[in-house]
Amino acid sequence: MTDNKAYHIVAEARRYKEEREKGYREQALKLFPWICGRCAREFDHKNLRELTVHHVDHNHDNNPTDGSNWELLCLYCHDNEHQRFEEQVRYGGKASSDGKGPVATFNPFADLKKMLQKTDD
């Protein structure tokens, strides 16, 4: 009886893991380096829970599998981004969830290829 119960627990855990991996967070973690897109803080398995997926257009139902609406942000930068968005909605005029509002121009990965290339000095 206990072997059968253990089998069902393991099978349920595997199903849960597979279902979770279909979620946008797991997809984003596979697509992008584990680095905050704002402050460039690096993450590993120990602190990965502090890295979140931010929806660029603030629409949590917009989850293209290519990751074009996602960016990885640490908890602090994610909170800051949402606070800024709320302030824009409340005080800054028309809020835009259609992608036509203000857009961040900083790209922490712009020179990544160059940085990764070995230099012969």
Buried (B, 14 or more C-beta within 10 A) or exposed (E): EEEEEEEEEEEEEEEEEEEEEEEBBBBBBEBBEBBBBBEEBEBEEEEEEBBBBBBBBBEEEBBEEEBEBBBBBBEBBBEBBEEEBEEBBEEEEEBBBEEEBEEEEEEBEEEEEEEEEEEEE
